[in-house]
Amino acid sequence: MSSEFVRNLLIEQRRRVVGSIMTHAEKNVFPTLSPAQQRVFRDKVLSSIGVYHDTCLDILKASVDDGSVVNADALSMITEIHQAVRKGRPDAP
C-alpha cells in the first residue's frame, strides 16, 4: 500500500466525516442556534477534524516517507476509523 494511496484515503475520509457531521448538524442542530453559534460550531468541527487529520498525515509521513517499514498499527487504526465512519453514515457505500 503506497503512502499516496493512504494519504488520498485520509483526505477522502476527512471530507466524508465533515460532510456527515455538518449535514446532521445543519438539519438537526442549526435550527436552534443563532448564526453566530452556527459559525462557532462549524469552526470547532473543522478545527478539531483538521488537527486530527494533520496528526494522521504526520503518522503516515513518519512511518512511510522516510523509507522505513510501513507502520501496520497506524494503517490498522486508520482502517478501523474508516469502517466506523462508514457505519455511521447510512448513505455510505
Residue pairs with C-beta under 8 A, 6 or more apart in sequence:
1 70
1 75
3 60
3 61
3 64
3 65
6 60
6 64
6 75
6 78
7 57
7 60
9 78
9 82
10 53
10 56
10 57
10 60
10 78
11 53
13 81
13 82
13 85
14 49
14 50
14 53
16 85
16 89
16 92
17 49
17 85
18 45
18 46
18 49
20 85
20 88
20 89
21 45
21 49
22 42
22 45
25 41
25 42
25 45
29 41
30 38
30 41
33 41
56 78
59 71
59 74
60 74
62 71
63 69
63 70
63 71
63 74
64 70
64 71
85 92
86 92
86 93
